[in-house]
Amino acid sequence: METLNYIQALMGAYALDLSSIDTENEAEYNERAKAVRVRTVSLFNAMRDSAPELLQYNFADSMSDEEVRRTINRIALDANKRYTAPIIPDNIAAIDYINGEPFVTPTYVKWQNDGYRKQNFVINYNGELQSVAKRQLTALMQNMLLCFAPGKIRFNIFDQMMSGMADFVTVGYDETVYNGNVIMDEAAARDCIKRLRERMQMVMGKYGDIARYNEKHQEIVMPYEVVVLNDYPARYENLTAELQPLFENGAKGGIYFIVMHNSDAPNLKEDAVDILTSETVTNISLQTRSGIRNNLMVSHTPIAEHPALADAFRVDFNKRINEKGTRQVLKADYASISHSEYTDVTSEISITVGLDTEDKHPVTLRFNSGDYIHGFILGQSGSGKSVLLNNIISAAILKYAPEDLMLYLMDFKGVEFNRYRGVKHVKALLVDNSDPQMTLEVLRELQEENKRRVKLWRDNAVNNIDGYNKKNPTSRLPQILFVADECQVMFAKPTSNSYGMAIQREISEILNVIATQGRSQGIHMLLATQQLDETDISGQILKNLTECFLLMSAASDSNKLVPDSDKLTNKQPTGQACYYHKRELQSKVQTFYATDEELADAIEKAREKSTTKQSNGEAYFSGSSIYHLQTEDLQSAKTQSYGAPVATIGRSIGLNQQSTAITLTQDFSENIIVWGANRQEQATATAINALVSLMAYYEQSSTPCNFIVLDCTNNPMSQCKPLLAELEKRAYCKIIQQSEGGKYLKMIADDIYHDTAPNLILTILGQDRFSEMKRNSLLVEEKKATEIKPAVGGLEMLSFDPLPDLGANNITDGSKVKKYQEALKYILDEGPKHHVHVLMQVDKPGNILFDEFGKEAMGLFKHRVILKSENKHLAPLRFGEDIDVQSLSDDNEHLRAYYYPDGEQPMLFTPFLLPDAQYLFNAILIN
């Protein structure tokens, strides 16, 4: 039992205001205290009116009809936007005293809280308290109904002792609220338990934890089920074992229990005791009303015990249930569309969405380059919004050929548009809202197509797509329909995160361009959502939303799209919409209805109908961008390298998902640096992908090359070490430890100095931890190097002669390389001109060569690959373009990095994860 923080806050503010009254005059004090009291009561009541289903206090005994109606409407509005009930009132009053004055406020119990186990309720009572327990059960069930829209919660009432404890529901509410019957015998009880267990199995397989699913997707996909066990444990002897699994885990499937435990019942069986003492139980106390007055400054007034409100709510609830149950059902004629020839797109796209409710004439959604520009579908959960949207898409792909209609589909809820995978009309399909960058990339593609068409129109001396297609009948361009469900994601108010703000700003800019220019280019938007809270839709977009279908929706939302439309939209039955063209009401329309099975059948018919057609090249994004190096990545990169070695490190973000490749030429600073936080070894994995792709390049081109890997990572549990060991075992590289580093650095520098260096890739992993480099130790002179095992199929070996001591201090000529940092800088500086390239991985750019050469070291790497890091590391490097690396994702499912070639534009991409060894040696490195 607990009170809400803001109730406590208001009481605290009242006490503080009273204590702040500074006067010794009693009359003045009383006058000022009275003003404080009036103001506080006003604040309490205003807060109550914002959520009356939760804040059940200060309801007057005699409320006017208007006050009752306003309260019930607010409860209904809140219920339509609620997908879980983290707390509910428990019908218990808390009494607090301020200056001796009692405040009697409602308390609450947690319910559908994420991670909260105690989601079942037990009400303990005996014969003397049976009437109090019944009142408590009535209030608890009432408060559950208050929280959700009609049809979203229902009760299964077990009453084998025929006590009638739950007659609050069975007498007053529509029978659908309690599944049509009260369970009074064991056979009916077993049938109910079987049904609930089957539901549990289905829900867990399809949705996981259904409350979390509903909250995430802002929709109650199946009604919550509450099981009421009256007179427990009497006559439950043979049922408890079957009930127990549901009792323990049912909450995950949206199944909850209210147990009316009659403590007078004798001889509890052990399994019955287990239910009552389960960790999933919240015990609800009983409280009589004696001593609690209702004429206080704040009085607890439960709706269940307020006749006017309880009756009005029941009438309204039943009315809305019946409106849903008796709605007219119209079916789209998918069969005739699928059997007809494709309709040529001449000047517009048109889809019949339903019938006018008065004259029964068809109502059509159309898009063209004239007055029918973009559309919007608004409807709360349960309004029929998703069905309407899917009907439009399904009818469109049956009516028009892929060459005439191209679809960009975004489903930010992630549950509606997966059904369109493999449909040839689809150019891009995004079914996730966790990656704003991917949303932006799809919109960038759309913007580029818009620019391309603008140029085409100019070159062909036409004004719009109609003119172009008439002038070029053999190379017609398709109309483009961009459809976004739960589009409020794109219009969310910017966050404080600079990276997120930049993405949101660019998304808004592109949508504004499409809104204002798209119609001429044959690009139209169809947006849909349940609500528009916390969104910022620009005036440019609102002005060009000429087609609005408003289903049942919140007044503030419908008025945002069409002023003063709420009078028509807030009471509409499911499936009925008001159709507005340019803010003028055209008709009330009963939209077509289709089951999931009917939609699936229509989409399959669309696939069959388009068998002989070319696909628009669907790019699919499901919220996870996990890539591993593939042979096609190597081939794609090689075609762009013009014969130079190429390192392949990831894929671009966007529809094409091209390989991100680094070409190493024989020129100054042609080295690669990879940096970024490496807690999950993602930077190391990126460097290893560059390494193995270079190995593959040299192997496939039959060009000799040596690979030396200086491993400074010092992590014996590293996931990378087994792969490196296997590469060395198969003679692809030589792995050396820090203790040998100086010897090989000096050897490589010597070969560069004498112009005898073979092709060589020197890879340094974890250079931050290269202790000898940090200390800038002296290199150890040796007359002969330890022989390197042949790499990449027995290639030529590095020579080793001591570097001449010319007595000069100019390390650029290689004559005075005496220390670690001098040797590495010399290799970085001079190596690329001699086919020697360095691939280095560090955590922080300031650690490159440590302190001696400072900022100068970055200039030795033309190719910079940057994973998540702190932005402060960028400032000293003076990059030409501002990038935000601190906001890059380091989640493997949305991993991001920048490839930033010196003097060029930075490119955002998704790095490959660590190569799979089996695939690597079976498909990539195969010799």
RALIN-V730472 format. One record per backbone hydrogen bond with DSSP energy under -1.0 kcal/mol. NH is the residue of the N-H (numbers start at 0). CO is the residue of the C=O. If there is no record, write none. Layout:
# RALIN-V730472
<<NH	CO> <NH	CO>>
This chain:
# RALIN-V730472
<<1	107> <7	3> <8	4> <9	5> <10	6> <11	7> <12	8> <13	9> <14	10> <15	11> <16	12> <17	13> <18	14> <19	15> <20	17> <28	24> <29	25> <30	26> <31	27> <32	28> <33	29> <34	30> <35	31> <36	32> <37	33> <38	34> <39	35> <40	36> <41	37> <42	38> <43	39> <44	40> <45	41> <46	42> <47	43> <48	44> <50	47> <53	50> <54	50> <55	53> <56	54> <57	298> <67	63> <68	64> <69	65> <70	66> <71	67> <72	68> <73	69> <74	70> <75	71> <76	72> <77	73> <78	74> <79	75> <81	78> <87	108> <89	106> <93	104> <95	102> <97	100> <100	97> <102	95> <103	297> <104	93> <106	91> <107	1> <108	87> <110	85> <111	84> <112	110> <115	112> <118	116> <119	279> <120	256> <121	281> <122	258> <124	260> <129	126> <132	128> <133	129> <134	130> <135	131> <136	132> <137	133> <138	134> <139	135> <140	136> <141	137> <142	138> <143	139> <144	140> <145	141> <151	148> <153	223> <154	176> <155	225> <157	227> <158	182> <161	158> <166	163> <168	165> <169	165> <170	166> <172	168> <176	173> <177	174> <179	174> <180	177> <182	156> <188	184> <189	185> <190	186> <191	187> <192	188> <193	189> <194	190> <195	191> <196	192> <197	193> <198	194> <199	195> <200	196> <201	197> <202	198> <203	199> <204	200> <205	201> <206	202> <207	202> <209	251> <212	208> <213	209> <214	210> <215	211> <216	212> <217	213> <218	213> <223	151> <224	253> <225	153> <226	255> <227	155> <228	257> <229	157> <231	259> <233	230> <235	232> <238	235> <239	235> <242	238> <243	239> <246	242> <247	243> <248	244> <249	245> <251	248> <252	249> <253	250> <254	249> <255	224> <257	226> <258	120> <259	228> <260	122> <260	258> <261	231> <262	124> <264	261> <272	268> <273	269> <274	270> <275	271> <276	272> <277	274> <280	277> <281	119> <283	121> <291	288> <300	55> <304	301> <305	302> <309	305> <310	306> <311	307> <312	308> <313	309> <314	310> <315	311> <316	312> <317	313> <318	314> <319	315> <320	316> <321	317> <322	318> <323	319> <324	320> <325	321> <333	331> <336	332> <337	333> <338	334> <342	398> <348	366> <350	364> <352	362> <353	362> <354	589> <355	360> <356	587> <359	355> <362	353> <364	350> <366	348> <367	371> <374	524> <375	546> <376	526> <377	548> <378	528> <379	551> <382	379> <387	383> <388	384> <389	385> <390	386> <391	387> <392	388> <393	389> <394	390> <395	391> <396	392> <397	393> <398	394> <399	395> <403	400> <404	400> <405	478> <406	424> <407	480> <408	427> <409	482> <410	429> <411	484> <419	416> <420	417> <422	419> <425	422> <426	406> <427	406> <428	618> <429	408> <430	620> <437	434> <438	434> <439	435> <440	436> <441	437> <442	438> <443	439> <444	440> <445	441> <446	442> <447	443> <448	444> <449	445> <450	446> <451	447> <452	448> <453	449> <454	450> <455	451> <456	452> <457	453> <458	454> <459	455> <461	456> <464	519> <467	463> <468	464> <469	465> <470	466> <471	467> <474	471> <478	403> <479	521> <480	405> <481	523> <482	407> <483	525> <484	409> <486	527> <488	485> <489	486> <492	533> <500	496> <501	497> <502	498> <503	499> <504	500> <505	501> <506	502> <507	503> <508	504> <509	505> <510	506> <511	507> <512	508> <513	509> <514	510> <515	511> <516	512> <517	513> <521	518> <522	517> <523	479> <525	481> <526	374> <527	483> <528	376> <534	531> <535	490> <541	537> <542	538> <544	541> <545	543> <546	373> <547	579> <548	375> <549	577> <550	377> <557	553> <558	554> <560	556> <561	557> <564	561> <567	564> <568	564> <569	565> <571	568> <574	382> <575	572> <576	588> <577	549> <578	586> <579	547> <580	583> <581	545> <583	580> <585	578> <586	578> <588	576> <589	354> <590	574> <591	352> <592	329> <598	594> <599	595> <600	596> <601	597> <602	598> <603	599> <604	600> <605	601> <606	602> <607	603> <608	604> <609	605> <610	607> <612	609> <615	423> <618	426> <620	428> <624	892> <633	629> <634	630> <635	631> <636	632> <637	633> <638	634> <639	636> <640	637> <643	640> <646	661> <648	659> <650	909> <651	657> <659	649> <661	646> <663	644> <666	664> <669	666> <670	668> <671	837> <672	862> <673	839> <674	864> <676	867> <680	677> <684	680> <685	681> <686	682> <687	683> <688	684> <689	685> <690	686> <691	687> <692	688> <693	689> <694	690> <695	691> <696	692> <697	693> <698	694> <699	695> <700	696> <702	697> <705	758> <707	760> <708	733> <709	762> <710	735> <711	764> <717	714> <723	719> <724	720> <725	721> <726	722> <727	723> <728	724> <729	725> <730	727> <731	726> <733	706> <735	708> <739	736> <740	737> <743	739> <744	740> <745	741> <746	742> <747	743> <748	744> <749	745> <750	746> <751	747> <752	748> <753	749> <754	751> <755	750> <759	834> <760	705> <761	836> <762	707> <763	838> <764	709> <766	840> <768	765> <769	766> <770	768> <773	769> <774	770> <776	771> <778	817> <791	730> <794	790> <805	803> <812	809> <813	810> <817	815> <819	776> <822	818> <823	819> <824	820> <825	821> <826	822> <827	823> <828	824> <829	825> <830	826> <833	830> <834	831> <835	830> <836	759> <838	761> <839	671> <840	763> <841	673> <846	843> <847	844> <849	846> <855	852> <856	853> <857	854> <859	856> <860	857> <861	668> <862	670> <864	672> <865	897> <866	674> <868	884> <872	869> <873	870> <876	873> <877	874> <893	890> <895	888> <896	908> <897	865> <898	906> <899	863> <901	861> <903	900> <906	898> <908	896> <909	650> <911	648> <912	626> <919	915> <920	916> <921	917> <922	918> <923	919> <924	919>>
